[in-house]
Amino acid sequence: MKRIIKSFIVALLTVVMMVTFAACGNAKNNENKNDKNIAASATKYPFTVKDSRGKEVVIEKEPERIISVAPNITELIYALGKGDKLVGRTDYCDYPNEVKNVQSIGSLTDPNVEKIIELKPDVVVASTHFKDDVAKKLEDLGIKIVILYNAKDFNGVYDVINSLGQMVNAQDKAKTLVSTIQKKIEEVKGKVEGKKMPKAYFVVGFGKNGDYTATGDTFMGQIIQMAGGTNIAKDATGWKYSLEKIIENDPEYIILSKNYDMKAQFIAAAGYKELSAVKNNKVIEIDDNLLNRQGPRLAEGVEALAKILHPDLFK
């Protein structure tokens, strides 16, 4: 009997050891798989990015010194966890708050070229307002310039985020950011779906210099629709509009920027005071940085606009 018990114990220990070794082997295999996954998600340099000009730019190594010449690019760099790599930004780059500690290289359209050269960037990332002659001057000096934007297609923002993420070795964070934005926007669209879409007009400019708005072929025009509104300028193109058309289409809501303190001027200006939105006190200010910056806060902007157009749905 003792011999049988002893044999059973030996057999049991053998099985336990086999299971233990198998578990260790599986853990090691899983570890190796995880390592491979991590390696697969990292950008392999040299990396070639095709920017919004259609130009292919070779990034030799992970950028350690980045200059942003656009507020949306600056916001994205921080959202991708690469804020510590930013050595230069424009006067208009004001979010997040810590960006104020980064040296400014001037304006969007007329940056200080000498300052850019002095900061010795690995790459300069710009957007819509970057001038060709400035880009050429810097490129002739061997400075990498990547221009990323999509002025007309909302979905193009996701391409910008993913391209920037790959370029700065933050692919996973870029994918997560895109997914987060998409999810939030789908939630907003789900709330406003099937509801009456009030007529809306987004003020870009007005007065003696003419009326300008987000027309049907603009990025901002798409946002109005996403937020559950009917853009009265959807049939126009190229930002230019007219007071006659505004009066004819008589918007229920007029949306303008709170960053330029123009509400009082708009309401008092000749021709606008007879509009239904003005009479019904539905001239609403919004932080338009949430809307016109193609960056990480876009979903917040869509929701903020939806709350204006459909206040009862967001109580």
ChimeraX commands (.cxc) that place a marker at each C-alpha (Angstrom):
marker #1 position 0.00,0.00,0.00 radius 0.5
marker #1 position 2.84,2.37,0.93 radius 0.5
marker #1 position 4.43,1.63,-2.41 radius 0.5
marker #1 position 1.17,2.48,-4.22 radius 0.5
marker #1 position 0.77,5.73,-2.23 radius 0.5
marker #1 position 4.38,6.66,-2.95 radius 0.5
marker #1 position 3.92,6.00,-6.65 radius 0.5
marker #1 position 0.76,8.12,-6.65 radius 0.5
marker #1 position 2.56,11.03,-4.97 radius 0.5
marker #1 position 5.42,10.84,-7.47 radius 0.5
marker #1 position 2.96,10.78,-10.36 radius 0.5
marker #1 position 1.05,13.71,-8.89 radius 0.5
marker #1 position 4.22,15.75,-8.42 radius 0.5
marker #1 position 5.21,14.95,-11.99 radius 0.5
marker #1 position 1.88,16.24,-13.30 radius 0.5
marker #1 position 2.14,19.37,-11.14 radius 0.5
marker #1 position 5.65,20.05,-12.46 radius 0.5
marker #1 position 4.51,19.50,-16.04 radius 0.5
marker #1 position 1.61,21.91,-15.59 radius 0.5
marker #1 position 3.90,24.45,-13.93 radius 0.5
marker #1 position 6.45,24.25,-16.74 radius 0.5
marker #1 position 3.67,24.51,-19.32 radius 0.5
marker #1 position 2.26,27.56,-17.56 radius 0.5
marker #1 position 5.70,29.15,-17.43 radius 0.5
marker #1 position 6.15,28.36,-21.11 radius 0.5
marker #1 position 2.80,29.88,-21.97 radius 0.5
marker #1 position 3.58,32.96,-19.89 radius 0.5
marker #1 position 6.89,33.29,-21.67 radius 0.5
marker #1 position 5.20,32.88,-25.06 radius 0.5
marker #1 position 2.58,35.49,-24.12 radius 0.5
marker #1 position 5.35,37.77,-22.97 radius 0.5
marker #1 position 7.10,37.33,-26.30 radius 0.5
marker #1 position 3.84,38.02,-28.11 radius 0.5
marker #1 position 3.33,41.18,-26.07 radius 0.5
marker #1 position 6.87,42.26,-26.88 radius 0.5
marker #1 position 6.14,41.70,-30.57 radius 0.5
marker #1 position 2.90,43.68,-30.32 radius 0.5
marker #1 position 4.73,46.55,-28.66 radius 0.5
marker #1 position 7.43,46.43,-31.32 radius 0.5
marker #1 position 4.81,46.30,-34.09 radius 0.5
marker #1 position 3.09,49.44,-32.80 radius 0.5
marker #1 position 6.29,51.48,-32.70 radius 0.5
marker #1 position 7.20,53.59,-35.72 radius 0.5
marker #1 position 10.09,52.26,-37.74 radius 0.5
marker #1 position 12.49,54.96,-38.85 radius 0.5
marker #1 position 13.34,56.28,-41.35 radius 0.5
marker #1 position 9.60,56.97,-41.76 radius 0.5
marker #1 position 8.10,58.60,-44.85 radius 0.5
marker #1 position 5.01,60.75,-44.29 radius 0.5
marker #1 position 2.93,62.06,-47.17 radius 0.5
marker #1 position 1.68,65.46,-46.09 radius 0.5
marker #1 position -1.35,67.46,-47.20 radius 0.5
marker #1 position 0.58,68.98,-50.09 radius 0.5
marker #1 position 1.10,65.48,-51.46 radius 0.5
marker #1 position 4.77,65.85,-50.63 radius 0.5
marker #1 position 6.67,62.89,-49.17 radius 0.5
marker #1 position 8.90,63.86,-46.25 radius 0.5
marker #1 position 11.40,61.40,-44.79 radius 0.5
marker #1 position 11.72,61.54,-40.99 radius 0.5
marker #1 position 15.07,59.95,-40.23 radius 0.5
marker #1 position 14.54,59.30,-36.51 radius 0.5
marker #1 position 11.98,59.87,-33.79 radius 0.5
marker #1 position 11.66,63.66,-33.46 radius 0.5
marker #1 position 13.09,65.01,-30.22 radius 0.5
marker #1 position 12.67,68.69,-31.11 radius 0.5
marker #1 position 9.34,69.67,-32.68 radius 0.5
marker #1 position 8.05,73.09,-33.69 radius 0.5
marker #1 position 4.30,73.50,-34.22 radius 0.5
marker #1 position 3.03,76.29,-36.44 radius 0.5
marker #1 position -0.67,75.70,-35.76 radius 0.5
marker #1 position -2.81,75.59,-32.59 radius 0.5
marker #1 position -4.51,72.33,-33.59 radius 0.5
marker #1 position -1.16,70.63,-34.17 radius 0.5
marker #1 position 0.05,71.89,-30.78 radius 0.5
marker #1 position -3.04,70.46,-29.07 radius 0.5
marker #1 position -2.54,67.13,-30.85 radius 0.5
marker #1 position 1.11,66.90,-29.86 radius 0.5
marker #1 position 0.12,67.22,-26.21 radius 0.5
marker #1 position -2.80,64.80,-26.62 radius 0.5
marker #1 position -0.36,62.26,-28.07 radius 0.5
marker #1 position 1.87,62.56,-25.02 radius 0.5
marker #1 position 4.69,64.35,-26.84 radius 0.5
marker #1 position 4.41,67.79,-25.28 radius 0.5
marker #1 position 7.90,67.46,-23.82 radius 0.5
marker #1 position 9.27,67.34,-27.39 radius 0.5
marker #1 position 7.76,70.71,-28.33 radius 0.5
marker #1 position 10.41,73.45,-28.49 radius 0.5
marker #1 position 8.47,76.07,-30.45 radius 0.5
marker #1 position 4.86,77.19,-31.02 radius 0.5
marker #1 position 2.94,80.18,-32.38 radius 0.5
marker #1 position 1.45,83.11,-30.47 radius 0.5
marker #1 position -1.97,81.55,-31.05 radius 0.5
marker #1 position -1.13,78.20,-29.47 radius 0.5
marker #1 position -2.86,78.67,-26.11 radius 0.5
marker #1 position -4.02,75.17,-25.18 radius 0.5
marker #1 position -3.22,73.26,-23.05 radius 0.5
marker #1 position -2.09,75.76,-20.44 radius 0.5
marker #1 position 1.47,74.37,-20.16 radius 0.5
marker #1 position 2.18,75.35,-23.78 radius 0.5
marker #1 position 2.67,78.92,-22.55 radius 0.5
marker #1 position 6.05,77.79,-21.23 radius 0.5
marker #1 position 7.17,76.90,-24.76 radius 0.5
marker #1 position 8.98,79.55,-26.78 radius 0.5
marker #1 position 6.93,81.34,-29.45 radius 0.5
marker #1 position 8.15,81.63,-33.03 radius 0.5
marker #1 position 5.58,84.29,-33.95 radius 0.5
marker #1 position 2.36,84.22,-35.95 radius 0.5
marker #1 position 0.74,81.54,-38.09 radius 0.5
marker #1 position 1.27,83.34,-41.38 radius 0.5
marker #1 position 4.53,85.14,-40.66 radius 0.5
marker #1 position 6.64,83.07,-38.26 radius 0.5
marker #1 position 10.13,84.18,-37.28 radius 0.5
marker #1 position 12.34,82.11,-39.60 radius 0.5
marker #1 position 15.50,83.05,-37.71 radius 0.5
marker #1 position 13.97,81.84,-34.43 radius 0.5
marker #1 position 12.93,78.56,-36.05 radius 0.5
marker #1 position 16.48,78.00,-37.30 radius 0.5
marker #1 position 17.88,78.90,-33.87 radius 0.5
marker #1 position 15.70,76.26,-32.16 radius 0.5
marker #1 position 17.21,73.51,-34.38 radius 0.5
marker #1 position 14.03,71.46,-34.85 radius 0.5
marker #1 position 14.01,67.88,-36.10 radius 0.5
marker #1 position 10.71,68.71,-37.78 radius 0.5
marker #1 position 8.36,71.68,-38.20 radius 0.5
marker #1 position 4.69,70.69,-38.36 radius 0.5
marker #1 position 2.28,73.23,-39.84 radius 0.5
marker #1 position -1.31,73.48,-41.05 radius 0.5
marker #1 position -3.44,75.57,-43.41 radius 0.5
marker #1 position -1.89,79.04,-43.03 radius 0.5
marker #1 position 1.75,78.13,-43.58 radius 0.5
marker #1 position 3.11,80.05,-46.57 radius 0.5
marker #1 position 4.88,78.28,-49.42 radius 0.5
marker #1 position 7.76,80.77,-49.47 radius 0.5
marker #1 position 8.43,80.24,-45.75 radius 0.5
marker #1 position 8.34,76.47,-46.25 radius 0.5
marker #1 position 10.78,76.69,-49.15 radius 0.5
marker #1 position 13.16,78.92,-47.22 radius 0.5
marker #1 position 13.32,76.44,-44.37 radius 0.5
marker #1 position 13.50,73.39,-46.62 radius 0.5
marker #1 position 16.41,74.96,-48.50 radius 0.5
marker #1 position 18.19,75.08,-45.14 radius 0.5
marker #1 position 17.59,71.36,-44.62 radius 0.5
marker #1 position 14.74,71.71,-42.11 radius 0.5
marker #1 position 11.96,69.12,-42.41 radius 0.5
marker #1 position 8.52,70.67,-43.01 radius 0.5
marker #1 position 5.34,68.59,-42.72 radius 0.5
marker #1 position 2.00,70.27,-43.43 radius 0.5
marker #1 position -1.09,68.47,-42.15 radius 0.5
marker #1 position -4.66,69.64,-42.63 radius 0.5
marker #1 position -7.99,68.78,-44.25 radius 0.5
marker #1 position -10.06,71.90,-44.75 radius 0.5
marker #1 position -13.20,70.28,-46.16 radius 0.5
marker #1 position -13.66,66.74,-44.88 radius 0.5
marker #1 position -14.30,66.06,-41.20 radius 0.5
marker #1 position -13.10,62.47,-41.51 radius 0.5
marker #1 position -9.82,63.84,-42.81 radius 0.5
marker #1 position -9.07,64.94,-39.24 radius 0.5
marker #1 position -8.59,61.31,-38.33 radius 0.5
marker #1 position -6.00,60.99,-41.09 radius 0.5
marker #1 position -4.17,64.02,-39.69 radius 0.5
marker #1 position -4.15,62.51,-36.18 radius 0.5
marker #1 position -2.91,59.13,-37.39 radius 0.5
marker #1 position -0.23,60.66,-39.63 radius 0.5
marker #1 position 1.08,62.81,-36.80 radius 0.5
marker #1 position 0.92,59.85,-34.41 radius 0.5
marker #1 position 3.03,57.72,-36.72 radius 0.5
marker #1 position 5.50,60.52,-37.30 radius 0.5
marker #1 position 6.17,61.13,-33.58 radius 0.5
marker #1 position 6.03,57.44,-32.57 radius 0.5
marker #1 position 2.65,57.60,-30.84 radius 0.5
marker #1 position 0.55,55.38,-33.10 radius 0.5
marker #1 position -1.38,53.69,-30.30 radius 0.5
marker #1 position -2.32,56.96,-28.63 radius 0.5
marker #1 position -3.39,58.34,-32.02 radius 0.5
marker #1 position -5.70,55.37,-32.61 radius 0.5
marker #1 position -7.14,55.69,-29.11 radius 0.5
marker #1 position -7.71,59.42,-29.60 radius 0.5
marker #1 position -9.48,58.84,-32.93 radius 0.5
marker #1 position -11.66,56.16,-31.34 radius 0.5
marker #1 position -12.56,58.46,-28.43 radius 0.5
marker #1 position -13.52,61.32,-30.75 radius 0.5
marker #1 position -15.58,59.03,-32.98 radius 0.5
marker #1 position -17.41,57.49,-30.04 radius 0.5
marker #1 position -18.34,60.87,-28.56 radius 0.5
marker #1 position -19.56,62.21,-31.90 radius 0.5
marker #1 position -21.68,59.11,-32.48 radius 0.5
marker #1 position -23.27,59.65,-29.06 radius 0.5
marker #1 position -24.16,63.24,-30.00 radius 0.5
marker #1 position -25.48,62.20,-33.42 radius 0.5
marker #1 position -27.56,59.50,-31.75 radius 0.5
marker #1 position -29.20,62.07,-29.47 radius 0.5
marker #1 position -30.14,64.49,-32.24 radius 0.5
marker #1 position -31.13,61.87,-34.80 radius 0.5
marker #1 position -34.73,62.18,-35.92 radius 0.5
marker #1 position -35.21,65.54,-34.20 radius 0.5
marker #1 position -36.23,68.75,-35.94 radius 0.5
marker #1 position -33.09,70.38,-37.32 radius 0.5
marker #1 position -33.25,74.13,-36.60 radius 0.5
marker #1 position -31.88,76.53,-39.20 radius 0.5
marker #1 position -28.48,77.80,-38.10 radius 0.5
marker #1 position -25.98,80.36,-39.32 radius 0.5
marker #1 position -22.34,80.46,-38.19 radius 0.5
marker #1 position -20.81,83.94,-38.26 radius 0.5
marker #1 position -17.21,84.11,-39.48 radius 0.5
marker #1 position -17.33,87.76,-40.55 radius 0.5
marker #1 position -19.95,90.46,-41.08 radius 0.5
marker #1 position -20.46,94.16,-41.73 radius 0.5
marker #1 position -19.06,96.50,-44.33 radius 0.5
marker #1 position -16.37,94.04,-45.39 radius 0.5
marker #1 position -18.98,91.43,-46.28 radius 0.5
marker #1 position -20.58,88.37,-44.72 radius 0.5
marker #1 position -18.58,85.19,-44.28 radius 0.5
marker #1 position -19.75,81.84,-42.95 radius 0.5
marker #1 position -19.19,78.10,-42.96 radius 0.5
marker #1 position -20.69,77.14,-46.33 radius 0.5
marker #1 position -21.63,73.67,-47.55 radius 0.5
marker #1 position -18.15,72.69,-48.71 radius 0.5
marker #1 position -16.42,73.49,-45.42 radius 0.5
marker #1 position -15.34,71.46,-42.45 radius 0.5
marker #1 position -17.41,73.68,-40.16 radius 0.5
marker #1 position -20.48,73.18,-42.34 radius 0.5
marker #1 position -20.29,69.44,-41.66 radius 0.5
marker #1 position -20.10,70.08,-37.92 radius 0.5
marker #1 position -23.38,72.04,-37.96 radius 0.5
marker #1 position -25.10,69.03,-39.53 radius 0.5
marker #1 position -23.50,66.59,-37.06 radius 0.5
marker #1 position -24.79,68.73,-34.20 radius 0.5
marker #1 position -28.34,68.45,-35.53 radius 0.5
marker #1 position -28.66,71.76,-37.33 radius 0.5
marker #1 position -29.57,72.85,-40.86 radius 0.5
marker #1 position -26.87,75.12,-42.21 radius 0.5
marker #1 position -28.67,77.89,-44.13 radius 0.5
marker #1 position -25.49,78.38,-46.19 radius 0.5
marker #1 position -25.17,74.70,-47.17 radius 0.5
marker #1 position -25.79,75.44,-50.86 radius 0.5
marker #1 position -23.03,78.08,-51.01 radius 0.5
marker #1 position -19.29,77.49,-51.36 radius 0.5
marker #1 position -16.07,79.12,-50.30 radius 0.5
marker #1 position -17.02,80.97,-47.06 radius 0.5
marker #1 position -18.51,84.04,-48.81 radius 0.5
marker #1 position -22.22,84.79,-48.19 radius 0.5
marker #1 position -24.54,87.81,-48.30 radius 0.5
marker #1 position -26.86,89.69,-45.95 radius 0.5
marker #1 position -29.66,89.28,-48.47 radius 0.5
marker #1 position -29.31,85.50,-48.27 radius 0.5
marker #1 position -29.22,85.56,-44.48 radius 0.5
marker #1 position -32.45,87.57,-44.37 radius 0.5
marker #1 position -34.06,85.31,-46.99 radius 0.5
marker #1 position -33.19,82.10,-45.08 radius 0.5
marker #1 position -33.85,83.72,-41.66 radius 0.5
marker #1 position -31.94,81.40,-39.27 radius 0.5
marker #1 position -33.44,80.32,-35.95 radius 0.5
marker #1 position -29.99,80.29,-34.35 radius 0.5
marker #1 position -26.99,82.48,-35.04 radius 0.5
marker #1 position -23.70,81.14,-33.70 radius 0.5
marker #1 position -20.65,83.35,-33.28 radius 0.5
marker #1 position -17.30,83.22,-31.54 radius 0.5
marker #1 position -17.03,84.29,-27.93 radius 0.5
marker #1 position -13.32,84.86,-28.44 radius 0.5
marker #1 position -13.74,88.08,-30.46 radius 0.5
marker #1 position -16.45,89.90,-28.47 radius 0.5
marker #1 position -18.63,90.63,-31.50 radius 0.5
marker #1 position -22.14,89.70,-30.34 radius 0.5
marker #1 position -23.18,93.25,-29.37 radius 0.5
marker #1 position -21.83,94.64,-32.65 radius 0.5
marker #1 position -23.62,91.99,-34.69 radius 0.5
marker #1 position -26.99,92.55,-33.01 radius 0.5
marker #1 position -26.71,96.32,-33.45 radius 0.5
marker #1 position -25.51,96.22,-37.06 radius 0.5
marker #1 position -27.95,97.38,-39.75 radius 0.5
marker #1 position -29.88,94.55,-41.39 radius 0.5
marker #1 position -29.33,91.90,-38.74 radius 0.5
marker #1 position -31.69,93.15,-36.01 radius 0.5
marker #1 position -34.79,91.98,-37.91 radius 0.5
marker #1 position -33.64,88.35,-38.02 radius 0.5
marker #1 position -35.70,85.83,-36.03 radius 0.5
marker #1 position -32.63,84.64,-34.10 radius 0.5
marker #1 position -31.93,88.21,-32.94 radius 0.5
marker #1 position -35.57,88.89,-32.01 radius 0.5
marker #1 position -35.83,85.60,-30.09 radius 0.5
marker #1 position -32.53,86.10,-28.26 radius 0.5
marker #1 position -30.93,83.11,-29.97 radius 0.5
marker #1 position -27.66,84.70,-30.97 radius 0.5
marker #1 position -25.32,82.39,-29.07 radius 0.5
marker #1 position -21.59,82.63,-28.42 radius 0.5
marker #1 position -19.39,79.55,-28.50 radius 0.5
marker #1 position -15.69,78.83,-28.04 radius 0.5
marker #1 position -14.99,78.39,-31.74 radius 0.5
marker #1 position -11.54,76.96,-30.99 radius 0.5
marker #1 position -13.42,73.75,-30.24 radius 0.5
marker #1 position -14.84,73.80,-33.76 radius 0.5
marker #1 position -12.28,75.24,-36.13 radius 0.5
marker #1 position -9.18,73.60,-34.69 radius 0.5
marker #1 position -8.89,70.15,-36.21 radius 0.5
marker #1 position -7.61,68.68,-32.98 radius 0.5
marker #1 position -8.40,66.54,-29.94 radius 0.5
marker #1 position -11.29,68.70,-28.67 radius 0.5
marker #1 position -13.46,68.44,-31.78 radius 0.5
marker #1 position -15.97,66.11,-30.16 radius 0.5
marker #1 position -16.38,68.65,-27.36 radius 0.5
marker #1 position -17.13,71.26,-30.02 radius 0.5
marker #1 position -19.75,69.13,-31.74 radius 0.5
marker #1 position -21.43,68.48,-28.38 radius 0.5
marker #1 position -21.28,72.16,-27.38 radius 0.5
marker #1 position -22.98,73.15,-30.63 radius 0.5
marker #1 position -25.59,70.39,-30.25 radius 0.5
marker #1 position -26.39,71.70,-26.75 radius 0.5
marker #1 position -27.10,75.13,-28.28 radius 0.5
marker #1 position -29.31,73.77,-31.05 radius 0.5
marker #1 position -31.04,71.11,-28.92 radius 0.5
marker #1 position -30.92,72.31,-25.29 radius 0.5
marker #1 position -33.76,70.01,-24.21 radius 0.5
marker #1 position -31.78,66.91,-25.17 radius 0.5
marker #1 position -28.83,67.74,-22.91 radius 0.5
marker #1 position -30.47,68.62,-19.59 radius 0.5
marker link #1:1,2 radius 0.2
marker link #1:2,3 radius 0.2
marker link #1:3,4 radius 0.2
marker link #1:4,5 radius 0.2
marker link #1:5,6 radius 0.2
marker link #1:6,7 radius 0.2
marker link #1:7,8 radius 0.2
marker link #1:8,9 radius 0.2
marker link #1:9,10 radius 0.2
marker link #1:10,11 radius 0.2
marker link #1:11,12 radius 0.2
marker link #1:12,13 radius 0.2
marker link #1:13,14 radius 0.2
marker link #1:14,15 radius 0.2
marker link #1:15,16 radius 0.2
marker link #1:16,17 radius 0.2
marker link #1:17,18 radius 0.2
marker link #1:18,19 radius 0.2
marker link #1:19,20 radius 0.2
marker link #1:20,21 radius 0.2
marker link #1:21,22 radius 0.2
marker link #1:22,23 radius 0.2
marker link #1:23,24 radius 0.2
marker link #1:24,25 radius 0.2
marker link #1:25,26 radius 0.2
marker link #1:26,27 radius 0.2
marker link #1:27,28 radius 0.2
marker link #1:28,29 radius 0.2
marker link #1:29,30 radius 0.2
marker link #1:30,31 radius 0.2
marker link #1:31,32 radius 0.2
marker link #1:32,33 radius 0.2
marker link #1:33,34 radius 0.2
marker link #1:34,35 radius 0.2
marker link #1:35,36 radius 0.2
marker link #1:36,37 radius 0.2
marker link #1:37,38 radius 0.2
marker link #1:38,39 radius 0.2
marker link #1:39,40 radius 0.2
marker link #1:40,41 radius 0.2
marker link #1:41,42 radius 0.2
marker link #1:42,43 radius 0.2
marker link #1:43,44 radius 0.2
marker link #1:44,45 radius 0.2
marker link #1:45,46 radius 0.2
marker link #1:46,47 radius 0.2
marker link #1:47,48 radius 0.2
marker link #1:48,49 radius 0.2
marker link #1:49,50 radius 0.2
marker link #1:50,51 radius 0.2
marker link #1:51,52 radius 0.2
marker link #1:52,53 radius 0.2
marker link #1:53,54 radius 0.2
marker link #1:54,55 radius 0.2
marker link #1:55,56 radius 0.2
marker link #1:56,57 radius 0.2
marker link #1:57,58 radius 0.2
marker link #1:58,59 radius 0.2
marker link #1:59,60 radius 0.2
marker link #1:60,61 radius 0.2
marker link #1:61,62 radius 0.2
marker link #1:62,63 radius 0.2
marker link #1:63,64 radius 0.2
marker link #1:64,65 radius 0.2
marker link #1:65,66 radius 0.2
marker link #1:66,67 radius 0.2
marker link #1:67,68 radius 0.2
marker link #1:68,69 radius 0.2
marker link #1:69,70 radius 0.2
marker link #1:70,71 radius 0.2
marker link #1:71,72 radius 0.2
marker link #1:72,73 radius 0.2
marker link #1:73,74 radius 0.2
marker link #1:74,75 radius 0.2
marker link #1:75,76 radius 0.2
marker link #1:76,77 radius 0.2
marker link #1:77,78 radius 0.2
marker link #1:78,79 radius 0.2
marker link #1:79,80 radius 0.2
marker link #1:80,81 radius 0.2
marker link #1:81,82 radius 0.2
marker link #1:82,83 radius 0.2
marker link #1:83,84 radius 0.2
marker link #1:84,85 radius 0.2
marker link #1:85,86 radius 0.2
marker link #1:86,87 radius 0.2
marker link #1:87,88 radius 0.2
marker link #1:88,89 radius 0.2
marker link #1:89,90 radius 0.2
marker link #1:90,91 radius 0.2
marker link #1:91,92 radius 0.2
marker link #1:92,93 radius 0.2
marker link #1:93,94 radius 0.2
marker link #1:94,95 radius 0.2
marker link #1:95,96 radius 0.2
marker link #1:96,97 radius 0.2
marker link #1:97,98 radius 0.2
marker link #1:98,99 radius 0.2
marker link #1:99,100 radius 0.2
marker link #1:100,101 radius 0.2
marker link #1:101,102 radius 0.2
marker link #1:102,103 radius 0.2
marker link #1:103,104 radius 0.2
marker link #1:104,105 radius 0.2
marker link #1:105,106 radius 0.2
marker link #1:106,107 radius 0.2
marker link #1:107,108 radius 0.2
marker link #1:108,109 radius 0.2
marker link #1:109,110 radius 0.2
marker link #1:110,111 radius 0.2
marker link #1:111,112 radius 0.2
marker link #1:112,113 radius 0.2
marker link #1:113,114 radius 0.2
marker link #1:114,115 radius 0.2
marker link #1:115,116 radius 0.2
marker link #1:116,117 radius 0.2
marker link #1:117,118 radius 0.2
marker link #1:118,119 radius 0.2
marker link #1:119,120 radius 0.2
marker link #1:120,121 radius 0.2
marker link #1:121,122 radius 0.2
marker link #1:122,123 radius 0.2
marker link #1:123,124 radius 0.2
marker link #1:124,125 radius 0.2
marker link #1:125,126 radius 0.2
marker link #1:126,127 radius 0.2
marker link #1:127,128 radius 0.2
marker link #1:128,129 radius 0.2
marker link #1:129,130 radius 0.2
marker link #1:130,131 radius 0.2
marker link #1:131,132 radius 0.2
marker link #1:132,133 radius 0.2
marker link #1:133,134 radius 0.2
marker link #1:134,135 radius 0.2
marker link #1:135,136 radius 0.2
marker link #1:136,137 radius 0.2
marker link #1:137,138 radius 0.2
marker link #1:138,139 radius 0.2
marker link #1:139,140 radius 0.2
marker link #1:140,141 radius 0.2
marker link #1:141,142 radius 0.2
marker link #1:142,143 radius 0.2
marker link #1:143,144 radius 0.2
marker link #1:144,145 radius 0.2
marker link #1:145,146 radius 0.2
marker link #1:146,147 radius 0.2
marker link #1:147,148 radius 0.2
marker link #1:148,149 radius 0.2
marker link #1:149,150 radius 0.2
marker link #1:150,151 radius 0.2
marker link #1:151,152 radius 0.2
marker link #1:152,153 radius 0.2
marker link #1:153,154 radius 0.2
marker link #1:154,155 radius 0.2
marker link #1:155,156 radius 0.2
marker link #1:156,157 radius 0.2
marker link #1:157,158 radius 0.2
marker link #1:158,159 radius 0.2
marker link #1:159,160 radius 0.2
marker link #1:160,161 radius 0.2
marker link #1:161,162 radius 0.2
marker link #1:162,163 radius 0.2
marker link #1:163,164 radius 0.2
marker link #1:164,165 radius 0.2
marker link #1:165,166 radius 0.2
marker link #1:166,167 radius 0.2
marker link #1:167,168 radius 0.2
marker link #1:168,169 radius 0.2
marker link #1:169,170 radius 0.2
marker link #1:170,171 radius 0.2
marker link #1:171,172 radius 0.2
marker link #1:172,173 radius 0.2
marker link #1:173,174 radius 0.2
marker link #1:174,175 radius 0.2
marker link #1:175,176 radius 0.2
marker link #1:176,177 radius 0.2
marker link #1:177,178 radius 0.2
marker link #1:178,179 radius 0.2
marker link #1:179,180 radius 0.2
marker link #1:180,181 radius 0.2
marker link #1:181,182 radius 0.2
marker link #1:182,183 radius 0.2
marker link #1:183,184 radius 0.2
marker link #1:184,185 radius 0.2
marker link #1:185,186 radius 0.2
marker link #1:186,187 radius 0.2
marker link #1:187,188 radius 0.2
marker link #1:188,189 radius 0.2
marker link #1:189,190 radius 0.2
marker link #1:190,191 radius 0.2
marker link #1:191,192 radius 0.2
marker link #1:192,193 radius 0.2
marker link #1:193,194 radius 0.2
marker link #1:194,195 radius 0.2
marker link #1:195,196 radius 0.2
marker link #1:196,197 radius 0.2
marker link #1:197,198 radius 0.2
marker link #1:198,199 radius 0.2
marker link #1:199,200 radius 0.2
marker link #1:200,201 radius 0.2
marker link #1:201,202 radius 0.2
marker link #1:202,203 radius 0.2
marker link #1:203,204 radius 0.2
marker link #1:204,205 radius 0.2
marker link #1:205,206 radius 0.2
marker link #1:206,207 radius 0.2
marker link #1:207,208 radius 0.2
marker link #1:208,209 radius 0.2
marker link #1:209,210 radius 0.2
marker link #1:210,211 radius 0.2
marker link #1:211,212 radius 0.2
marker link #1:212,213 radius 0.2
marker link #1:213,214 radius 0.2
marker link #1:214,215 radius 0.2
marker link #1:215,216 radius 0.2
marker link #1:216,217 radius 0.2
marker link #1:217,218 radius 0.2
marker link #1:218,219 radius 0.2
marker link #1:219,220 radius 0.2
marker link #1:220,221 radius 0.2
marker link #1:221,222 radius 0.2
marker link #1:222,223 radius 0.2
marker link #1:223,224 radius 0.2
marker link #1:224,225 radius 0.2
marker link #1:225,226 radius 0.2
marker link #1:226,227 radius 0.2
marker link #1:227,228 radius 0.2
marker link #1:228,229 radius 0.2
marker link #1:229,230 radius 0.2
marker link #1:230,231 radius 0.2
marker link #1:231,232 radius 0.2
marker link #1:232,233 radius 0.2
marker link #1:233,234 radius 0.2
marker link #1:234,235 radius 0.2
marker link #1:235,236 radius 0.2
marker link #1:236,237 radius 0.2
marker link #1:237,238 radius 0.2
marker link #1:238,239 radius 0.2
marker link #1:239,240 radius 0.2
marker link #1:240,241 radius 0.2
marker link #1:241,242 radius 0.2
marker link #1:242,243 radius 0.2
marker link #1:243,244 radius 0.2
marker link #1:244,245 radius 0.2
marker link #1:245,246 radius 0.2
marker link #1:246,247 radius 0.2
marker link #1:247,248 radius 0.2
marker link #1:248,249 radius 0.2
marker link #1:249,250 radius 0.2
marker link #1:250,251 radius 0.2
marker link #1:251,252 radius 0.2
marker link #1:252,253 radius 0.2
marker link #1:253,254 radius 0.2
marker link #1:254,255 radius 0.2
marker link #1:255,256 radius 0.2
marker link #1:256,257 radius 0.2
marker link #1:257,258 radius 0.2
marker link #1:258,259 radius 0.2
marker link #1:259,260 radius 0.2
marker link #1:260,261 radius 0.2
marker link #1:261,262 radius 0.2
marker link #1:262,263 radius 0.2
marker link #1:263,264 radius 0.2
marker link #1:264,265 radius 0.2
marker link #1:265,266 radius 0.2
marker link #1:266,267 radius 0.2
marker link #1:267,268 radius 0.2
marker link #1:268,269 radius 0.2
marker link #1:269,270 radius 0.2
marker link #1:270,271 radius 0.2
marker link #1:271,272 radius 0.2
marker link #1:272,273 radius 0.2
marker link #1:273,274 radius 0.2
marker link #1:274,275 radius 0.2
marker link #1:275,276 radius 0.2
marker link #1:276,277 radius 0.2
marker link #1:277,278 radius 0.2
marker link #1:278,279 radius 0.2
marker link #1:279,280 radius 0.2
marker link #1:280,281 radius 0.2
marker link #1:281,282 radius 0.2
marker link #1:282,283 radius 0.2
marker link #1:283,284 radius 0.2
marker link #1:284,285 radius 0.2
marker link #1:285,286 radius 0.2
marker link #1:286,287 radius 0.2
marker link #1:287,288 radius 0.2
marker link #1:288,289 radius 0.2
marker link #1:289,290 radius 0.2
marker link #1:290,291 radius 0.2
marker link #1:291,292 radius 0.2
marker link #1:292,293 radius 0.2
marker link #1:293,294 radius 0.2
marker link #1:294,295 radius 0.2
marker link #1:295,296 radius 0.2
marker link #1:296,297 radius 0.2
marker link #1:297,298 radius 0.2
marker link #1:298,299 radius 0.2
marker link #1:299,300 radius 0.2
marker link #1:300,301 radius 0.2
marker link #1:301,302 radius 0.2
marker link #1:302,303 radius 0.2
marker link #1:303,304 radius 0.2
marker link #1:304,305 radius 0.2
marker link #1:305,306 radius 0.2
marker link #1:306,307 radius 0.2
marker link #1:307,308 radius 0.2
marker link #1:308,309 radius 0.2
marker link #1:309,310 radius 0.2
marker link #1:310,311 radius 0.2
marker link #1:311,312 radius 0.2
marker link #1:312,313 radius 0.2
marker link #1:313,314 radius 0.2
marker link #1:314,315 radius 0.2
view
